[in-house]
Amino acid sequence: MKNTKGLRLLTLLLLGVLISASAWAQDSKANRASPPATATGKVGPATVVVNYSSPAVNGREIWGDLVRYGEVWRSGANEATTVEVDQDVLVEGQRLPAGRYSFYTIPGEDEWTVIFNKVADQWGTQYDQQQDALRVTAKPQKSTAMNERLKYDVTNDGIVLLWENLMLPVSIKPAQ
């Protein structure tokens, strides 16, 4: 009789663990339609880390439609994209102190405004211009390949946003 009660208790305990694990897996960010991604690299002595969620094109018209020209875009999906630099740097020639920033853009057909915002931990649509640490401009280019998913690269020259048939290089240099 005691073995039966112990076996039932063990079975219920295992069932509870399985249900809990399944529930946690449901909440995993990796299961989102726009999964999380990270790009890390060095620009001179500075380490640059970009954390973002990566939406897909999915046959949609991206530039000027899904991502409207002239409007602030979270430059990713879900939570705000963040850029972290461990040393002061020059972004498009302007000083950005070491720190972690949310990263927004205002796309245009010929020129984009690139925004580093002081509030890093926020949902992507909670942008407040009063919290901007830096605004610079950058020129979009046609990418050499189609990118189904939004992607960031950190290169020796800075950050590159790649999505669909567009790339946006943002120059980063060590601060003097």
C-alpha positions in Angstrom: 0.0 0.0 0.0 2.8 2.4 0.9 4.6 1.7 -2.4 1.4 2.6 -4.3 1.0 5.9 -2.5 4.7 6.7 -3.1 4.4 5.8 -6.8 1.4 8.0 -7.2 3.1 10.9 -5.5 6.2 10.4 -7.7 4.0 10.2 -10.8 2.2 13.4 -9.8 5.4 15.2 -9.1 6.9 14.2 -12.5 3.7 15.3 -14.2 3.9 18.7 -12.5 7.5 19.1 -13.6 6.7 18.3 -17.2 3.7 20.7 -17.2 5.9 23.5 -15.7 8.7 22.9 -18.2 6.2 23.0 -21.0 4.7 26.3 -19.7 8.2 27.8 -19.4 9.1 26.8 -23.0 5.9 28.5 -24.2 7.2 31.8 -22.8 10.7 31.4 -24.3 11.7 34.4 -26.5 13.3 31.9 -28.9 9.8 30.7 -29.9 8.7 34.2 -31.0 7.9 35.0 -34.6 10.8 37.5 -34.4 13.4 35.6 -32.3 16.1 37.3 -30.3 19.6 37.7 -31.8 22.9 39.3 -30.8 25.8 40.8 -32.8 29.1 41.4 -31.0 32.4 42.7 -32.2 35.3 45.1 -31.7 35.7 48.6 -33.1 39.2 49.4 -32.2 39.5 48.7 -28.5 35.8 49.1 -27.9 33.4 46.1 -27.7 30.1 46.7 -29.3 27.1 44.5 -28.6 23.7 44.8 -30.4 20.7 42.9 -29.0 17.6 42.8 -31.1 14.6 40.7 -32.2 14.8 39.6 -35.9 11.6 39.9 -37.9 11.2 38.3 -41.3 10.2 39.8 -44.6 7.5 37.1 -45.2 6.7 38.5 -48.6 5.9 42.0 -47.2 6.9 45.3 -48.6 9.3 46.6 -45.9 10.7 50.0 -46.7 8.1 52.8 -47.0 5.2 50.4 -46.1 5.8 48.1 -43.0 8.6 50.5 -41.9 7.3 53.9 -42.8 9.6 56.6 -44.0 9.8 59.7 -41.8 8.6 57.8 -38.6 10.6 56.5 -35.6 11.2 52.8 -36.0 12.4 50.5 -33.2 14.9 49.0 -35.6 13.8 45.4 -34.8 10.8 43.8 -33.1 9.4 43.3 -29.6 11.6 45.0 -27.0 13.7 47.9 -28.1 16.9 47.0 -29.9 19.9 47.9 -27.7 23.5 48.9 -28.5 26.1 48.7 -25.8 29.6 50.1 -26.0 32.2 49.5 -23.2 34.2 52.7 -24.1 33.4 56.1 -25.4 33.1 56.1 -29.2 32.5 58.4 -32.1 29.3 57.5 -34.0 29.3 59.2 -37.4 31.8 61.6 -35.9 29.8 62.4 -32.8 30.8 61.3 -29.2 28.7 58.6 -27.6 29.7 57.8 -23.9 30.2 54.2 -22.9 26.9 52.6 -21.9 23.8 50.7 -23.0 21.3 52.5 -25.2 18.1 51.7 -27.1 18.6 52.0 -30.8 16.0 53.7 -33.0 16.0 55.0 -36.5 13.9 57.3 -38.7 14.2 55.8 -42.2 14.2 57.9 -45.3 14.7 57.0 -48.9 18.1 58.7 -49.1 19.1 59.4 -45.5 18.3 57.9 -42.1 18.4 59.4 -38.6 20.0 57.0 -36.2 19.1 57.5 -32.5 20.8 56.3 -29.3 18.3 56.6 -26.5 19.2 56.6 -22.8 16.3 54.2 -21.8 17.6 50.8 -22.8 15.1 48.4 -21.1 11.8 49.3 -22.7 9.3 47.9 -25.2 10.2 49.0 -28.7 7.3 51.4 -29.1 7.8 53.4 -25.9 10.3 55.8 -27.5 10.7 59.2 -25.8 12.7 61.8 -27.8 13.5 63.6 -24.5 15.7 60.7 -23.6 17.9 60.8 -26.7 21.7 60.6 -26.0 22.7 61.1 -29.6 21.2 61.6 -33.1 23.2 61.2 -36.2 22.5 60.6 -39.9 23.6 57.7 -42.1 23.0 56.8 -45.8 21.2 53.5 -46.7 22.6 51.4 -49.5 21.5 48.5 -51.5 22.7 45.3 -49.9 24.7 42.7 -51.8 22.2 39.9 -50.9 18.6 39.5 -49.9 18.2 39.2 -46.1 14.9 37.5 -45.2 15.5 38.3 -41.5 16.7 41.5 -40.0 20.3 41.2 -39.1 23.0 43.4 -37.5 26.7 42.9 -38.0 29.4 44.6 -36.0 32.4 45.3 -38.2 35.8 47.1 -37.8 34.0 50.2 -39.1 30.8 50.1 -37.0 27.3 48.6 -37.1 25.5 47.4 -40.2 21.8 46.9 -40.2 20.7 44.5 -43.0 17.2 43.6 -44.0 15.5 42.8 -47.2 17.6 44.4 -50.0 18.9 47.3 -47.8 21.9 47.9 -45.6 22.6 50.8 -43.3 26.2 51.2 -42.2 26.7 53.3 -39.1 30.3 54.4 -38.6 31.8 53.9 -35.2 35.3 54.8 -34.3 37.3 54.9 -31.1 37.0 58.2 -29.3 40.3 60.1 -29.1 
